[in-house]
Amino acid sequence: MSIPGYDDWKLMTPEEDYEARGGKICPDCGAWDASECEETSCPLRLEPDPDLIMEQRREDREFEAEHPSDEPF
């Protein structure tokens, strides 16, 4: 016996299934409920990207290595 659409549904990820039923997932933090993540209170929108911070620190270290300062800190 074959159920129409069952194979397509079975192959969906939980996120795809939720969105197919009309749910909205936050693109930044992945919250499944709009009440958990409103536009102004998304936790990831309030905190800086850790990868970006790591890259900026690496660039700062490289710059300091290429341009040493004479002033002690």
Secondary structure as GFF3:
##gff-version 3
##sequence-region A 1 73
A	DSSP	alpha_helix	6	10	.	.	.	ID=ss1
A	DSSP	alpha_helix	14	20	.	.	.	ID=ss2
A	DSSP	alpha_helix	43	46	.	.	.	ID=ss3
A	DSSP	alpha_helix	50	66	.	.	.	ID=ss4
###
